[in-house]
Amino acid sequence: MIKVSVLYPKTNDSTFDIGYYRDTHMALVRDRLGDACKRTAIESGLAGGAPGQEPTYIAMGHLYFESVDQFQSSFGPHAREILGDIPNFTNVEPTVQISEVIE
């Protein structure tokens, strides 16, 4: 199993509409990726590790797939549409990481 993490860094001027992300963007992502995407998760950053510290990420989205190939083959045809929706909920350029899930 692999996890595709989309990380939205917190900056002084970052904005993020978590409601839109949850209700509209991730619904779009799940619809376009279909059964290849086994599950999704959303995180909203609250704080950093030290008292009073801002979170490193304002939000994170996670997508789970059986393999990198399944991610690439399901995401590729819809990449332009999915990525084109990003300005509708944030002014932040996300960072993407693909990880192996070890249980």
MISE-930060 format. One record per residue: residue in one letter; x, y, z of N, C-alpha, C in turn. Coordinates in steps of 0.02 Angstrom, whole numbers, plus 50000, padded with zeros to 5 digits. Layout:
<sites>
+---------+-------+-------+-------+-------+-------+-------+-------+-------+-------+
| residuo |  n.px |  n.py |  n.pz | ca.px | ca.py | ca.pz |  c.px |  c.py |  c.pz |
+---------+-------+-------+-------+-------+-------+-------+-------+-------+-------+
|       A |     X |     Y |     Z |     X |     Y |     Z |     X |     Y |     Z |
...
+---------+-------+-------+-------+-------+-------+-------+-------+-------+-------+
</sites>
This chain:
<sites>
+---------+-------+-------+-------+-------+-------+-------+-------+-------+-------+
| residuo |  n.px |  n.py |  n.pz | ca.px | ca.py | ca.pz |  c.px |  c.py |  c.pz |
+---------+-------+-------+-------+-------+-------+-------+-------+-------+-------+
|       M | 50043 | 49941 | 50000 | 50000 | 50000 | 50000 | 50045 | 50062 | 50000 |
|       I | 50023 | 50113 | 49962 | 50059 | 50177 | 49962 | 50012 | 50233 | 49983 |
|       K | 50042 | 50286 | 50008 | 50004 | 50345 | 50027 | 50032 | 50405 | 49990 |
|       V | 49989 | 50442 | 49956 | 50008 | 50504 | 49924 | 49985 | 50560 | 49971 |
|       S | 50033 | 50597 | 49998 | 50019 | 50651 | 50044 | 50028 | 50717 | 50007 |
|       V | 49977 | 50760 | 50011 | 49980 | 50826 | 49981 | 49982 | 50875 | 50040 |
|       L | 50038 | 50908 | 50048 | 50052 | 50950 | 50107 | 50050 | 51023 | 50088 |
|       Y | 50009 | 51062 | 50124 | 50000 | 51132 | 50111 | 50036 | 51172 | 50166 |
|       P | 50095 | 51199 | 50152 | 50134 | 51235 | 50204 | 50097 | 51296 | 50230 |
|       K | 50105 | 51308 | 50295 | 50077 | 51367 | 50328 | 50127 | 51424 | 50321 |
|       T | 50104 | 51480 | 50295 | 50146 | 51540 | 50289 | 50108 | 51599 | 50320 |
|       N | 50141 | 51656 | 50324 | 50109 | 51715 | 50353 | 50047 | 51737 | 50315 |
|       D | 50046 | 51725 | 50249 | 49989 | 51748 | 50210 | 49949 | 51690 | 50179 |
|       S | 49959 | 51629 | 50203 | 49924 | 51572 | 50175 | 49850 | 51574 | 50193 |
|       T | 49809 | 51553 | 50145 | 49737 | 51545 | 50156 | 49718 | 51475 | 50136 |
|       F | 49667 | 51448 | 50168 | 49645 | 51380 | 50153 | 49572 | 51374 | 50174 |
|       D | 49529 | 51356 | 50127 | 49458 | 51345 | 50140 | 49447 | 51270 | 50151 |
|       I | 49450 | 51249 | 50214 | 49446 | 51178 | 50230 | 49378 | 51149 | 50212 |
|       G | 49324 | 51189 | 50216 | 49258 | 51165 | 50197 | 49254 | 51148 | 50123 |
|       Y | 49281 | 51193 | 50081 | 49283 | 51180 | 50009 | 49326 | 51119 | 49995 |
|       Y | 49383 | 51116 | 50028 | 49429 | 51060 | 50017 | 49395 | 50993 | 50034 |
|       R | 49362 | 50991 | 50091 | 49328 | 50930 | 50113 | 49269 | 50913 | 50069 |
|       D | 49225 | 50961 | 50057 | 49161 | 50947 | 50025 | 49163 | 50946 | 49949 |
|       T | 49207 | 50986 | 49919 | 49208 | 50992 | 49846 | 49270 | 50962 | 49815 |
|       H | 49329 | 50984 | 49837 | 49390 | 50961 | 49805 | 49401 | 50886 | 49815 |
|       M | 49398 | 50863 | 49877 | 49410 | 50791 | 49889 | 49355 | 50748 | 49859 |
|       A | 49294 | 50773 | 49853 | 49241 | 50736 | 49819 | 49259 | 50729 | 49745 |
|       L | 49285 | 50782 | 49715 | 49308 | 50780 | 49646 | 49364 | 50729 | 49638 |
|       V | 49413 | 50731 | 49683 | 49469 | 50685 | 49679 | 49445 | 50613 | 49684 |
|       R | 49403 | 50598 | 49733 | 49379 | 50530 | 49742 | 49340 | 50507 | 49680 |
|       D | 49299 | 50551 | 49652 | 49260 | 50533 | 49593 | 49305 | 50517 | 49534 |
|       R | 49354 | 50559 | 49522 | 49398 | 50549 | 49464 | 49444 | 50489 | 49472 |
|       L | 49468 | 50476 | 49532 | 49515 | 50421 | 49542 | 49480 | 50354 | 49548 |
|       G | 49417 | 50355 | 49564 | 49376 | 50294 | 49566 | 49402 | 50243 | 49616 |
|       D | 49392 | 50180 | 49598 | 49409 | 50124 | 49643 | 49484 | 50116 | 49655 |
|       A | 49526 | 50148 | 49613 | 49598 | 50144 | 49624 | 49618 | 50175 | 49691 |
|       C | 49581 | 50227 | 49711 | 49594 | 50260 | 49775 | 49556 | 50223 | 49829 |
|       K | 49592 | 50191 | 49874 | 49562 | 50148 | 49925 | 49530 | 50188 | 49981 |
|       R | 49560 | 50245 | 49999 | 49531 | 50288 | 50050 | 49566 | 50355 | 50049 |
|       T | 49536 | 50404 | 50082 | 49565 | 50470 | 50088 | 49562 | 50492 | 50161 |
|       A | 49604 | 50540 | 50178 | 49603 | 50571 | 50244 | 49624 | 50644 | 50237 |
|       I | 49596 | 50686 | 50280 | 49611 | 50757 | 50280 | 49633 | 50776 | 50350 |
|       E | 49685 | 50818 | 50354 | 49707 | 50845 | 50418 | 49710 | 50921 | 50413 |
|       S | 49690 | 50954 | 50466 | 49693 | 51027 | 50470 | 49742 | 51044 | 50526 |
|       G | 49797 | 51079 | 50509 | 49849 | 51095 | 50558 | 49824 | 51139 | 50614 |
|       L | 49841 | 51120 | 50675 | 49821 | 51159 | 50734 | 49879 | 51196 | 50766 |
|       A | 49936 | 51163 | 50774 | 49993 | 51193 | 50808 | 50057 | 51154 | 50792 |
|       G | 50113 | 51186 | 50808 | 50178 | 51153 | 50802 | 50193 | 51115 | 50866 |
|       G | 50254 | 51090 | 50873 | 50273 | 51049 | 50930 | 50283 | 51087 | 50995 |
|       A | 50299 | 51151 | 50990 | 50311 | 51192 | 51050 | 50250 | 51235 | 51065 |
|       P | 50239 | 51252 | 51128 | 50183 | 51295 | 51146 | 50184 | 51361 | 51107 |
|       G | 50127 | 51378 | 51078 | 50121 | 51440 | 51040 | 50149 | 51438 | 50970 |
|       Q | 50178 | 51383 | 50950 | 50208 | 51377 | 50883 | 50154 | 51362 | 50832 |
|       E | 50158 | 51395 | 50774 | 50112 | 51383 | 50719 | 50125 | 51314 | 50689 |
|       P | 50073 | 51284 | 50658 | 50084 | 51220 | 50625 | 50129 | 51229 | 50564 |
|       T | 50166 | 51177 | 50547 | 50208 | 51178 | 50487 | 50164 | 51179 | 50425 |
|       Y | 50108 | 51142 | 50428 | 50062 | 51136 | 50372 | 49993 | 51160 | 50392 |
|       I | 49963 | 51201 | 50349 | 49895 | 51225 | 50363 | 49844 | 51169 | 50353 |
|       A | 49861 | 51123 | 50307 | 49818 | 51065 | 50295 | 49858 | 51011 | 50258 |
|       M | 49831 | 50950 | 50261 | 49860 | 50893 | 50225 | 49804 | 50849 | 50199 |
|       G | 49814 | 50823 | 50140 | 49768 | 50774 | 50112 | 49807 | 50711 | 50097 |
|       H | 49775 | 50653 | 50110 | 49809 | 50590 | 50100 | 49765 | 50544 | 50058 |
|       L | 49796 | 50511 | 50009 | 49761 | 50465 | 49964 | 49798 | 50399 | 49967 |
|       Y | 49761 | 50344 | 49972 | 49791 | 50278 | 49979 | 49776 | 50236 | 49917 |
|       F | 49829 | 50202 | 49893 | 49825 | 50160 | 49833 | 49863 | 50095 | 49846 |
|       E | 49848 | 50045 | 49806 | 49885 | 49981 | 49811 | 49957 | 49989 | 49785 |
|       S | 49968 | 50033 | 49737 | 50035 | 50041 | 49708 | 50043 | 50110 | 49677 |
|       V | 50105 | 50128 | 49664 | 50120 | 50191 | 49630 | 50090 | 50190 | 49561 |
|       D | 50094 | 50133 | 49526 | 50065 | 50128 | 49460 | 49990 | 50142 | 49460 |
|       Q | 49954 | 50117 | 49511 | 49882 | 50130 | 49515 | 49869 | 50205 | 49525 |
|       F | 49909 | 50236 | 49567 | 49902 | 50309 | 49576 | 49914 | 50345 | 49510 |
|       Q | 49969 | 50331 | 49478 | 49987 | 50367 | 49417 | 49936 | 50356 | 49361 |
|       S | 49912 | 50295 | 49353 | 49865 | 50281 | 49299 | 49796 | 50311 | 49312 |
|       S | 49777 | 50318 | 49375 | 49712 | 50348 | 49390 | 49715 | 50424 | 49394 |
|       F | 49770 | 50451 | 49417 | 49777 | 50523 | 49425 | 49794 | 50558 | 49358 |
|       G | 49838 | 50527 | 49320 | 49863 | 50558 | 49258 | 49809 | 50588 | 49213 |
|       P | 49758 | 50550 | 49195 | 49707 | 50576 | 49149 | 49667 | 50635 | 49178 |
|       H | 49668 | 50644 | 49243 | 49629 | 50697 | 49276 | 49672 | 50750 | 49309 |
|       A | 49737 | 50746 | 49300 | 49783 | 50791 | 49335 | 49767 | 50864 | 49323 |
|       R | 49755 | 50883 | 49261 | 49742 | 50953 | 49245 | 49680 | 50979 | 49282 |
|       E | 49627 | 50939 | 49283 | 49565 | 50960 | 49316 | 49575 | 50965 | 49392 |
|       I | 49606 | 50914 | 49421 | 49617 | 50912 | 49494 | 49663 | 50969 | 49516 |
|       L | 49719 | 50976 | 49482 | 49767 | 51029 | 49500 | 49738 | 51098 | 49486 |
|       G | 49696 | 51103 | 49435 | 49665 | 51167 | 49418 | 49616 | 51191 | 49470 |
|       D | 49593 | 51147 | 49514 | 49545 | 51166 | 49566 | 49580 | 51196 | 49627 |
|       I | 49645 | 51187 | 49633 | 49682 | 51210 | 49693 | 49671 | 51284 | 49709 |
|       P | 49673 | 51330 | 49659 | 49662 | 51400 | 49676 | 49593 | 51415 | 49705 |
|       N | 49546 | 51369 | 49700 | 49479 | 51379 | 49728 | 49478 | 51372 | 49804 |
|       F | 49531 | 51344 | 49834 | 49530 | 51336 | 49907 | 49594 | 51359 | 49942 |
|       T | 49647 | 51375 | 49906 | 49708 | 51397 | 49939 | 49751 | 51439 | 49893 |
|       N | 49794 | 51480 | 49923 | 49844 | 51518 | 49886 | 49914 | 51487 | 49895 |
|       V | 49916 | 51427 | 49921 | 49978 | 51392 | 49938 | 49994 | 51340 | 49884 |
|       E | 50057 | 51335 | 49865 | 50078 | 51281 | 49820 | 50095 | 51220 | 49862 |
|       P | 50060 | 51165 | 49851 | 50072 | 51106 | 49893 | 50136 | 51069 | 49875 |
|       T | 50158 | 51030 | 49923 | 50213 | 50983 | 49915 | 50183 | 50913 | 49916 |
|       V | 50207 | 50869 | 49872 | 50180 | 50801 | 49869 | 50234 | 50751 | 49889 |
|       Q | 50214 | 50703 | 49928 | 50259 | 50647 | 49946 | 50222 | 50582 | 49938 |
|       I | 50255 | 50534 | 49907 | 50228 | 50466 | 49902 | 50268 | 50422 | 49949 |
|       S | 50232 | 50387 | 49992 | 50265 | 50345 | 50043 | 50237 | 50274 | 50041 |
|       E | 50278 | 50228 | 50061 | 50255 | 50159 | 50072 | 50225 | 50156 | 50142 |
|       V | 50166 | 50127 | 50147 | 50134 | 50119 | 50211 | 50157 | 50052 | 50240 |
|       I | 50188 | 50054 | 50298 | 50214 | 49995 | 50331 | 50172 | 49982 | 50394 |
|       E | 50139 | 49927 | 50395 | 50094 | 49912 | 50452 | 50122 | 49855 | 50494 |
+---------+-------+-------+-------+-------+-------+-------+-------+-------+-------+
</sites>
